[in-house]
């Protein structure tokens, strides 16, 4: 653990390193560009399109890139199939720059190739939550105006009754019948058919690239629109931080490693963490990307040993489950050098257990970012993290700024608590087709996160609470309003309040208090069964408290959600 004096000395040295790294002529030189009317720092010498990022993989063309079950695709093969699908989208489906193309599937190589194909031709990839139920998928397709959908069998089954209402083409991933054209067959056909010069399409750094849906405080998920520049600058921000930290602490640098870089893909690809920090960053690091069929801690440990994984990265729940697995002590973890988390706060007890379980050479890390910032915000690792376990780190160098403001919008001093605002080249372009929400969230280039926190005396961010009415369950954002709306659709529910309660494994669980019609026989199990037909499983409350009288109110007449939460927590503790 570092003393305050040591922290300040290290930060002074780190500032000097950052200044040298971003100086003119350096590989990660920083300049400025006009983005959404704001002059912002950007990387000067990086790729200007995601296609150019994908082409970096040809530097190690024949090395394994995508690994899934017993399948292996080299960097070269992945690029060839993605380019084949790009040609098919252009030639057979008439997809043009700016057209929206949705992807809804569990993690698999076709998901990655579809994303690459869409973004390399300047179309807009719409990664959709593969846990959504049919009506939720339909909402995303209609809201984004998708012209085409890549989907696996399970997602197409969810859409079955709603298919006639959709006006779009469908390409099937791993089908169980021949109802729709199959992905790999079309990708291979695209390699053989007429070819359009993909480099001549003129995909520009400020072209739209993705719409990723996020649950905020409102009932309907909002589509976050980001550009090619937003994403590319996020990728190189992570590289910049990694290089700076290794310069400050040379012992962390992996020189001539025994094992090639490899990351376990254990987060859904529809998340910015899974898509950007894990998948896309693998092109920059030229690392192997090992996908799991579904999350399972024992399977994760098996893959770490078999594939010689060097980076374990996911929500804190996953690290906790791995450490508590009966297979932990008998697994060869010698290839691991980093265990990182993001998407939710890591309880202090987790960090203590990590120090006990992992060897000293495995560096713990934590990151803070949002869909709206392309997962960039703050990051902390190594000795800094061990010294400040309640912090999520300093603003991600060199492009990101963070400020804390009060309710009047005034910037607060170190140690004062207020709303966290983030500014930088990775911040979204807008909310898709929601100018009002965009104007509320983006002000003078600053994204207002709705999270509450402070910057300490050393500039480290500490998150205290959320202003938005959401629950973060195992890294998944759940909008309380959306669950409340679904509960209120039940004919015997008069009103409902949804909130989060702490949970050691998941961070938070979704809970609710509902008022039902007097004399009603409805119980918790029946309400949960009802919700399972309307909401993704992770949104269904773990606990539902039922009463026949009106929910408690505050003076304004609003439901006293904090009081209801406190009652539920007290009951849970005493049970």
NULOVO-193877 format. One record per residue (C-alpha): x, y, z; residue in one letter. Coordinates in steps of 0.25 Angstrom, whole numbers, padded with zeros to 4 digits, always signed. Layout:
N
XYZA...
***
This chain:
575
+0000+0000+0000X+0005+0014-0004X+0006+0026+0006X+0000+0039+0001X+0014+0044-0001X+0017+0032-0010X+0004+0034-0018X+0007+0048-0021X+0022+0045-0025X+0016+0034-0034X+0006+0043-0040X+0016+0054-0043X+0025+0044-0050X+0012+0038-0057X+0009+0053-0062X+0023+0054-0068X+0021+0040-0075X+0007+0044-0081X+0013+0058-0086X+0024+0051-0093X+0015+0040-0099X+0005+0050-0105X+0015+0060-0110X+0017+0063-0125X+0024+0052-0133X+0021+0041-0123X+0013+0029-0127X+0001+0033-0118X+0002+0048-0121X-0010+0056-0117X-0016+0067-0125X-0030+0074-0126X-0042+0072-0134X-0056+0078-0135X-0066+0068-0130X-0081+0072-0129X-0076+0086-0129X-0066+0084-0118X-0051+0085-0119X-0046+0072-0113X-0033+0065-0111X-0032+0053-0121X-0021+0043-0125X-0013+0048-0137X-0007+0036-0143X-0017+0025-0141X-0026+0018-0151X-0038+0026-0157X-0047+0015-0159X-0050+0002-0152X-0047-0006-0165X-0033-0001-0163X-0033-0006-0149X-0037-0020-0154X-0026-0020-0164X-0016-0019-0152X-0018-0033-0150X-0011-0037-0163X+0002-0034-0155X+0000-0048-0149X-0009-0053-0160X-0008-0068-0157X-0009-0067-0142X-0022-0072-0135X-0031-0060-0132X-0045-0065-0130X-0047-0078-0122X-0060-0084-0119X-0063-0098-0114X-0055-0106-0123X-0054-0096-0134X-0042-0087-0137X-0041-0075-0147X-0028-0068-0150X-0027-0053-0151X-0027-0055-0167X-0038-0065-0167X-0047-0056-0158X-0044-0044-0167X-0047-0052-0180X-0060-0057-0175X-0064-0043-0170X-0060-0037-0184X-0069-0048-0190X-0081-0044-0182X-0078-0029-0185X-0079-0032-0200X-0092-0040-0198X-0098-0028-0190X-0094-0019-0202X-0097-0028-0214X-0109-0036-0209X-0116-0028-0199X-0113-0014-0204X-0108-0009-0190X-0102+0005-0191X-0094+0014-0182X-0103+0019-0171X-0113+0007-0172X-0115+0000-0158X-0112-0014-0157X-0116-0022-0144X-0108-0033-0138X-0116-0042-0127X-0109-0054-0123X-0101-0061-0112X-0086-0059-0113X-0080-0067-0125X-0070-0064-0136X-0082-0060-0146X-0085-0049-0136X-0071-0043-0137X-0071-0045-0153X-0084-0038-0154X-0080-0026-0146X-0067-0025-0154X-0075-0026-0168X-0085-0016-0164X-0076-0005-0159X-0065-0007-0170X-0075-0003-0180X-0080+0009-0172X-0093+0003-0168X-0097+0005-0154X-0097-0008-0145X-0108-0009-0135X-0103-0020-0124X-0116-0024-0117X-0117-0030-0104X-0118-0045-0106X-0126-0047-0093X-0137-0039-0097X-0151-0045-0099X-0158-0044-0113X-0165-0030-0110X-0152-0024-0105X-0145-0029-0118X-0156-0024-0126X-0155-0010-0120X-0140-0009-0123X-0142-0013-0137X-0153-0003-0139X-0146+0008-0131X-0133+0007-0139X-0140+0005-0152X-0132-0007-0155X-0132-0012-0170X-0126-0026-0167X-0124-0035-0155X-0113-0045-0151X-0119-0054-0141X-0117-0068-0135X-0128-0079-0134X-0132-0075-0120X-0134-0060-0123X-0142-0064-0136X-0151-0073-0127X-0154-0061-0118X-0158-0053-0130X-0166-0064-0136X-0180-0058-0133X-0176-0044-0136X-0169-0047-0149X-0180-0042-0158X-0180-0029-0152X-0165-0027-0156X-0160-0021-0169X-0146-0026-0170X-0137-0037-0176X-0131-0047-0167X-0118-0055-0167X-0118-0067-0158X-0106-0071-0149X-0105-0085-0146X-0119-0089-0150X-0127-0101-0146X-0135-0101-0159X-0134-0095-0173X-0144-0084-0172X-0134-0072-0174X-0120-0071-0181X-0109-0076-0173X-0097-0067-0169X-0085-0075-0172X-0091-0079-0185X-0093-0065-0189X-0080-0060-0185X-0073-0071-0193X-0082-0068-0205X-0078-0053-0203X-0063-0056-0205X-0066-0063-0218X-0076-0053-0224X-0074-0040-0230X-0065-0031-0222X-0067-0016-0218X-0054-0009-0214X-0056-0007-0199X-0045+0003-0198X-0052+0012-0208X-0065+0013-0200X-0059+0025-0193X-0063+0021-0178X-0059+0034-0170X-0055+0035-0156X-0068+0043-0153X-0077+0033-0159X-0087+0027-0150X-0083+0013-0146X-0092+0007-0135X-0105+0008-0127X-0104+0001-0114X-0116+0001-0105X-0115+0005-0090X-0125+0005-0079X-0126+0018-0072X-0136+0024-0063X-0148+0023-0073X-0156+0011-0077X-0151+0009-0091X-0136+0006-0094X-0129+0018-0101X-0120+0015-0114X-0106+0021-0112X-0101+0026-0125X-0086+0026-0127X-0076+0029-0138X-0064+0022-0143X-0055+0032-0137X-0062+0030-0123X-0059+0016-0123X-0045+0016-0129X-0041+0027-0119X-0046+0018-0108X-0037+0006-0112X-0025+0015-0112X-0028+0021-0099X-0027+0007-0093X-0014+0005-0100X-0009+0018-0095X-0012+0015-0081X-0006+0002-0082X+0007+0007-0088X+0008+0019-0078X+0006+0009-0066X+0016+0000-0071X+0026+0011-0073X+0023+0016-0058X+0025+0002-0053X+0034-0006-0062X+0032-0019-0054X+0017-0020-0060X+0022-0020-0074X+0021-0033-0081X+0034-0035-0089X+0036-0047-0097X+0025-0054-0090X+0024-0069-0089X+0010-0068-0094X+0004-0060-0105X-0007-0050-0100X-0021-0056-0099X-0034-0051-0093X-0046-0059-0088X-0058-0053-0095X-0068-0055-0083X-0076-0043-0085X-0088-0042-0095X-0083-0035-0108X-0095-0026-0108X-0088-0019-0096X-0078-0008-0099X-0069-0016-0089X-0070-0029-0097X-0070-0022-0111X-0060-0011-0109X-0051-0014-0097X-0050-0029-0100X-0053-0031-0115X-0049-0019-0123X-0037-0016-0114X-0031-0030-0117X-0028-0025-0131X-0019-0014-0125X-0013-0023-0115X-0012-0035-0126X-0017-0044-0115X-0026-0057-0116X-0040-0055-0113X-0046-0068-0106X-0061-0068-0105X-0070-0076-0095X-0083-0083-0099X-0089-0078-0086X-0083-0073-0073X-0078-0084-0064X-0067-0082-0054X-0062-0096-0055X-0062-0095-0070X-0055-0081-0069X-0044-0088-0061X-0042-0099-0070X-0041-0089-0082X-0031-0081-0074X-0022-0093-0073X-0025-0099-0087X-0023-0086-0095X-0013-0080-0086X-0022-0067-0084X-0014-0055-0079X-0025-0046-0076X-0038-0049-0068X-0047-0037-0070X-0062-0036-0066X-0072-0032-0056X-0067-0033-0042X-0077-0045-0040X-0069-0053-0049X-0056-0051-0042X-0063-0055-0029X-0069-0068-0035X-0056-0072-0040X-0048-0070-0027X-0059-0077-0020X-0059-0089-0029X-0055-0103-0024X-0046-0104-0036X-0038-0091-0033X-0027-0097-0025X-0025-0109-0035X-0024-0100-0048X-0011-0095-0054X-0013-0080-0054X+0002-0077-0058X-0002-0070-0071X-0010-0059-0064X-0004-0046-0062X-0017-0037-0061X-0030-0038-0054X-0039-0026-0057X-0053-0023-0055X-0063-0013-0060X-0078-0010-0061X-0081-0010-0046X-0074-0006-0033X-0065-0017-0027X-0068-0019-0012X-0055-0017-0004X-0056-0031+0001X-0054-0036-0013X-0041-0029-0014X-0036-0035-0001X-0039-0048-0006X-0032-0046-0019X-0019-0042-0011X-0020-0055-0004X-0024-0064-0016X-0015-0059-0027X+0000-0058-0028X+0007-0044-0026X+0010-0043-0041X-0005-0043-0044X-0009-0029-0045X-0024-0025-0040X-0031-0014-0048X-0044-0007-0049X-0050+0002-0059X-0062+0012-0059X-0069+0015-0072X-0083+0016-0079X-0089+0012-0092X-0090+0027-0095X-0075+0028-0093X-0071+0015-0100X-0067+0009-0087X-0057+0020-0084X-0057+0029-0072X-0047+0025-0061X-0037+0013-0058X-0029+0008-0047X-0019-0003-0045X-0008-0009-0037X-0002-0001-0025X-0011+0010-0027X-0023+0001-0026X-0018-0006-0014X-0016+0008-0007X-0030+0013-0011X-0039+0001-0012X-0052+0010-0011X-0048+0017-0024X-0050+0014-0038X-0038+0022-0043X-0033+0035-0049X-0039+0040-0063X-0034+0031-0074X-0022+0038-0080X-0020+0045-0089X-0033+0049-0095X-0043+0049-0084X-0047+0059-0074X-0056+0057-0061X-0063+0068-0053X-0072+0068-0041X-0084+0078-0041X-0095+0082-0032X-0110+0083-0035X-0107+0097-0041X-0096+0092-0050X-0085+0098-0042X-0072+0091-0042X-0068+0085-0028X-0055+0085-0021X-0048+0072-0018X-0055+0064-0007X-0069+0070-0010X-0080+0061-0015X-0088+0063-0027X-0092+0058-0041X-0080+0052-0049X-0079+0058-0063X-0069+0053-0074X-0063+0060-0086X-0055+0054-0097X-0054+0049-0111X-0061+0035-0107X-0074+0042-0103X-0086+0038-0111X-0091+0046-0123X-0105+0046-0118X-0117+0037-0113X-0123+0031-0126X-0135+0040-0130X-0136+0046-0116X-0132+0060-0117X-0138+0064-0104X-0131+0053-0096X-0118+0057-0103X-0119+0071-0099X-0122+0068-0085X-0110+0058-0085X-0099+0066-0093X-0096+0080-0089X-0085+0088-0095X-0078+0075-0098X-0080+0069-0084X-0088+0056-0082X-0096+0056-0070X-0095+0042-0065X-0106+0043-0054X-0095+0036-0045X-0092+0043-0031X-0077+0043-0026X-0065+0051-0023X-0051+0054-0028X-0041+0052-0016X-0029+0060-0013X-0021+0052-0023X-0031+0053-0034X-0037+0039-0032X-0051+0037-0035X-0060+0031-0024X-0074+0027-0027X-0084+0029-0016X-0098+0027-0022X-0107+0028-0035X-0116+0039-0038X-0123+0030-0048X-0133+0020-0044X-0126+0008-0048X-0121-0005-0042X-0108-0011-0046X-0109-0026-0045X-0097-0033-0049X-0092-0022-0058X-0106-0021-0065X-0114-0008-0064X-0128-0010-0060X-0137+0002-0061X-0147+0002-0049X-0158+0009-0057X-0158-0002-0068X-0160-0013-0058X-0171-0004-0051X-0178-0003-0064X-0178-0018-0066X-0183-0021-0052X-0194-0011-0054X-0199-0018-0066X-0204-0029-0057X-0219-0027-0055X-0217-0030-0040X-0206-0020-0037X-0210-0006-0033X-0196+0000-0032X-0182-0004-0031X-0168+0001-0027X-0155-0005-0032X-0142-0004-0025X-0128-0011-0023X-0123-0018-0010X-0108-0021-0008X-0104-0035-0012X-0090-0041-0009X-0089-0048-0023X-0097-0039-0032X-0094-0026-0026X-0109-0023-0026X-0122-0031-0028X-0135-0026-0033X-0146-0025-0023X-0160-0019-0023X-0172-0015-0013X-0185-0016-0020X-0200-0013-0015X-0210-0023-0020X-0225-0023-0020X-0231-0026-0007X-0234-0041-0006X-0226-0044-0017X-0219-0058-0017X-0207-0054-0026X-0194-0057-0019X-0179-0055-0022X-0177-0067-0031X-0189-0064-0040X-0184-0049-0042X-0170-0054-0045X-0176-0064-0055X-0184-0053-0061X-0172-0044-0063X-0164-0055-0069X-0173-0054-0082X-0170-0039-0082X-0156-0036-0078X-0142-0042-0080X-0139-0052-0068X-0129-0043-0061X-0139-0032-0060X-0149-0040-0052X-0149-0037-0037X-0142-0047-0028X-0151-0042-0017X-0165-0037-0018X-0172-0032-0005X-0187-0032-0006X-0197-0023+0002X-0212-0019+0000X-0210-0005+0005X-0205+0007-0003X-0190+0008-0004X-0183+0019+0006X-0182+0033+0001X-0173+0045+0003X-0178+0059+0005X-0179+0062-0010X-0188+0050-0012X-0178+0041-0019X-0175+0027-0015X-0165+0026-0003X-0156+0017-0010X-0144+0019-0001X-0153+0015+0011X-0158+0003+0004X-0144-0001+0001X-0140+0001+0015X-0152-0008+0020X-0148-0019+0010X-0134-0019+0014X-0137-0020+0029X-0146-0031+0026X-0136-0038+0018X-0125-0037+0029X-0134-0042+0040X-0139-0054+0032X
***
